[in-house]
């Protein structure tokens, strides 16, 4: 199996916002100093309401890729989550090279909004059921120096508009 790469530059936050505007999806965006971990981002909670996310870019042995989007403090058991998401084997973290190729982001910036860059539909996006209890869900707009807030139903609509059929599954313990 040969993997193909597109030569187009990854879409930016501005491209993402234009796409959301074209879909008539309302969102808000707040810029902040870059954050690389959940711990670093907790200082923003008072300023940005809603469900805050942690995103894991993982793959199975058959090179099926997944982004698992869960509530920031949730725990994902990487030894068993493959049974829930339909992977062919236990999952491991995807490489930074594939992350950039498929999602247009670097480590520390993985986001559900990376679906806009996955034009080859190489990645399955999985949203945790517990996260989907929030009316508003927050994620990085393709870089970790801002947080974009979007309604739960609008997030699903965004993913479908990128050609992805999101899976809403219980992936956390």
Secondary structure, DSSP 8 states (H G I E B T S, - for coil): -------S----HHHHHHHHHHTT--EEEEE-S---SHHHHGGGTTTS-SEEEEEEEEE-TT--EEEEEEETT----TTTHHHHHT-SS--EE--HHHHHHHHS--TT---GGGGGG-TT--EEEEEETTGGGSSEEEE-SSSTTEEEEEEHHHHHHHHHHTT---EEE----
